Every structure is written in C-alpha cells, then in structure tokens.
C-alpha cells in the first residue's frame, strides 16, 4: 500500500469494488430463469472485473429487471426502455449474441 495521507483510502475503495463485483457475480448466476442465469453468469465472469463503479450501477439495475423482460430485451423481441439501454446492456446483448453453447 502507498504511504501518505490518502493511503488508507486507496485500498478500501478497491476492496469495496471487488466485494461488490463478487456479490453481483453471485446474483447474476442465480436469477431463477435458467437461460438468463447462463447469460448473466457467463457475462459476469467475463466482464465484471473491467467494469467501473458507474457501470456496476447499470449492471445492478439490470439485475433488478424481471427475467422474462430481460430475456425479451436480450433476444431482440422487445427494445429496452431508455433508462436500461446503456453501454452495459449493449455489452451484455452483444455477449449473448456471440455466446456459444457446448453440448
């Protein structure tokens, strides 16, 4: 850890983000709708480490949307409302399009 007056604030913020990412990853994998669980879980594993705090806010907002609605947005059956049509949603949607299933 760095020395100086701000040193004690540097590590806790990073730890808080990592704790938050871990909690979001857990929630992403256990939504209840298997198809959405698979997409969100794989996306979380692939992308959460690179998302900043604001992007994590947008990801968390998506986790609060009912599964059936998210599924329609992800498959293109419906367009997401403006408040959810974000960079994170676009990453998630594109990730789902490029996801290949083994089996």
RAQUI-V121071 format. One record per pair of residues at least 24 apart in sequence whose C-alpha atoms are under 10 Angstrom apart, sorted by the first residue. I is the first residue (numbers start at 1). J is the second residue. Records with the same first field share a line. If there is no record, write none. Layout:
# RAQUI-V121071
I=J ; J
This chain:
# RAQUI-V121071
16=53
17=49 ; 51 ; 52 ; 53 ; 56
18=48 ; 49
20=48 ; 53 ; 56 ; 60
21=45 ; 48 ; 49 ; 50 ; 51 ; 52 ; 53 ; 56 ; 60
22=48 ; 49
24=48 ; 56 ; 59 ; 60 ; 63
25=49 ; 60
27=60 ; 63 ; 64
28=59 ; 60 ; 62 ; 63
31=63 ; 64 ; 66 ; 67
32=66 ; 67
33=66 ; 67 ; 68 ; 71
34=67
35=67 ; 68 ; 71
36=67 ; 68 ; 70 ; 71 ; 74 ; 96
37=67
38=96 ; 99 ; 101
39=71 ; 74 ; 92 ; 93 ; 95 ; 96 ; 97 ; 99
40=92 ; 93 ; 95 ; 96
42=92 ; 95 ; 96 ; 99
43=91 ; 92 ; 93 ; 95 ; 96 ; 99
44=92
46=95
47=88 ; 91 ; 92 ; 95
51=88
54=88
55=86 ; 87 ; 88 ; 89
56=88
57=88
58=83 ; 84 ; 85 ; 86 ; 87 ; 88 ; 89
59=84 ; 86 ; 87 ; 88 ; 89 ; 92
60=88
62=86 ; 88 ; 89 ; 92
